[in-house]
């Protein structure tokens, strides 16, 4: 069954993630891909509330964003002035052939229904020497430890279906006409928080991550119950349950010939 995150329902809470967690590694990766002094035309596909468009705005000639969620785009229009924002899907980019210098996807590629079609579209809209950067998790590495996987059963398996591996992304990029794709670790996120504090501050709310958004109400409640019961058992032993995040975000870049 296809799992879809309803971002309209969580748009108001979405940017809280940037208050709770620094994404400095992602920002550096984006700026490095943008390059030096020349101002470029940039598109973010899956731009959401426009957070990353805001980061890129001062370094780009023109910025544009595309997202299927009207709620997310409404927030982007409020927070990012001067950006061209379009509601649409990644598989059909409404930009002219050879009209852009960079296309970025930050934690969005796993949502695209036809990933190969998007890659072909990205190649089409890029100018010669243009670049595509995709940033996201790679659950296939087996290196990550995350409380979401620990307590919400089935999420890791779903992520392995939704997220291609870095190798698979590079292969698909080559097939779409990109040259020399490379993958590197953009950011290693390590965080430990008390389960009690996390529950009190709503840091296990569904808006925290799309992994929780795609669950049914019962699946989500079952996960919360597992956290609560494990926390209660730890308290009985005089211990504090700690929720651990130890995950990596990878950036894969390919270039138009």
N, C-alpha and C positions, 0 to 999 in steps of 0.2 A: 504493500500500500504506500502510495506517495505521501510523504509527510511535508506539509507546507506551514511555514511560520507566518502568522498573521501580524505583520508589522504595524498595520493600522491600529491594532488593539494595544500595542506597547510603545507607540511613538513617543508619548509624553514622558515615559521613563527611560527611554533608550540611552540618552546621553549620560545617565548616571554612571555608566561604566567608565567614562573618561575622568570622572571625579574620583573613582575608587582605585583606578589602576593607571599607571603611566605606560604609554606606548611609545617611548622614545626611540626604540629600535625600529619600529615601523615607520615613524616619521623620518628617521635618518635614511632608511632604505628608499622611501619615496623621493626625498630630496636628492639623493645620489643618482637615482634613475632620471630625475628631471635634468640634471646636468649643471653646466656652468653658467656663464653670463647670458647666453642667448635666451630670450623669453619665448616660450613655446606655447602651442595650443594643446590643451589637456582635457581629457574626458575621464571621469570616474564612472564606471558602470556598477550599479548597486551603491549609489552615493548616500543613501539613507538620509540622515538629518544634516548632511553636509559638513561633518566634522573635518574630514580630510581635505575637502575642497577649501575650507578656511585655512588650513595649513599651507596649501599649495598656492593660494591666491596671490601672495606677494611675490612669488617667483615665476609665475606664468603670465603669458600675454593675455590669454583668454582661458577661462575655466568653464567646463560644462559638466553636468551630472545627469544621470539617468537612473530611475528607480521605478518599480511598479507600484509602490505604496504612496497613495495620495497623502496619508497622514505624515509619513516621513518627509515627503517633499514640502509639505506646508511648513514644517519646522526648518528645513533647509532654506526656504525662501526668506524666512524671518532672520536667520543667522548668517547667511552668506550673501552679501550684496554684490551685484554685478555678475553673478554666475547665470549661465543659461541652464535652466532646469527643465527636464522633460520627463513626463510619465510614460514609461514604455518598458519593453522587455529586452533583455540582453541579446536575444537571438535575432533581433531586427533593429539595428542601430540607425536612427533617422539622421545620419550625417553623410555628407557627400564622400565619394571615393577620394582617398588621398587628401583629406582635409585636416588631419590631426597629426600631432607629433608624439604624443604619449597617450596610452590608455591604461588606466589603473583599475584593479579590482581588489579591494581590501575586505577580507572576510565575507566575500559575496559569491565567489565562483561556485561554491558547493550548492548554492540555491538554484543555479541555472539548470533548466530542464534539458536543454540540448547544448551541451558544452562545446562540441565540435562546431556547431553552427555559430556559436558566439565567437569562437576563435577565428573562423573564416571571416566573420563580420569585422572583428578587430583588425585583422590583416587588411581588409578592404579599405577601411577608413584611414589607415595610417599612411603617411607619406614615406618616401624612401628614407631609410635610416631611422624611421620611427620605432618606438619601443612599447611593448606590452609587459606590464608587471602584474602578477597575481600573488597575493599574500594570503596565507591561511594555514590552518592546521594540517598536519599529515599524521593521522592516527595509525597509519600502516607501519610506522617506524618502531612501534612498541616502546618508545622512550618516555612517553608521557604518563604522569600520574595525576589524577584529577578527581576531586570529590564528586563531581557530576557523574563520572563513570562508576564510582564506587557505590553510590546510593540510588541512582536512577537506572534500573536494570534495562538492558537492551540498547542504551544510548551509544555505547562504543560500537556495537555492531551496526547501528544506523549510521554512525559517522563514517565507518569504513565503506558504506555504500554511497554516502553523499560526497565524501572528499576523495578525489583521486590522489594517488601518491605523487610525489615530485617527479619520479621517473615517468609516470603516465602523462603528467602535464607536459613534460618536455617532448615526449613522443608525439602527443597531439598537436603541440605547437609546430613541430617540424612538418607534420602532415598538412597543417594550415598554411605553410609557406614562410614560417619564421626561421631564422638562422641562429645557430649557436646558442640555444637556450641553456640557461644555467640556473641552478637552485642553490640557495644558501640560507642559513639560519639568520632570520632578521631580528628575532627577539626571543629570549628565554625568560618566561614569566614564572617566578617562584613566589608563592604567597601562602602563609599559614594563618588561619584565623580560628578563634574559638567558635565552636558550633553555637553556643549560647548567644554570643555577640552577633554572629551572622543571622541567626533567627530573629533576634530583637531588632536588628537594623534592616531587615528584609533583604539581606544579601543573598538569599537563596530564592528570591522571587523569580517568577518565570521570565521577567523582562531582562534578567541578567545575561542570558545567552540563548541563542536560537535552539540549542540542544534541549532546553526546557520548554521553549515555546511550542515545539512540535509534538509534545506529549499530550495525550488525552488528560482530562481532568483527573481521572482515576489513577493513571500512571504517575502523574505529578504528585498527587496526594500520597500514593504508596511510597514514593521516594522521600517525601517529607516525614512520613511516619517512620521510615527506617532511620533517618537522621535522629529523630526525637527519641526513639527507643534505644539507639546506640548511645546517645548522649545521656539518657537516664541511667543506663547500665554503668557508664563510666562514672557518673556522679555517685552512684551507690558504692563504687570502689574507691571513692575519694579522688577521682581523676577528672581531667577536663578533656572532652572530645575536641580534637583539632581537625578542621577541614583543610586539606592540602591541595594546592594548585601548583603543579610543576609541569608546564607545557611549553612547547616551542611553536613559534610562528615562522613559516618559511616563505621566502620571496623567490619566485621563479620569473626570470626575465628572458624574453625573446625579442629579436630585432628583425625589422622588415629590411629586405635587401635593397 
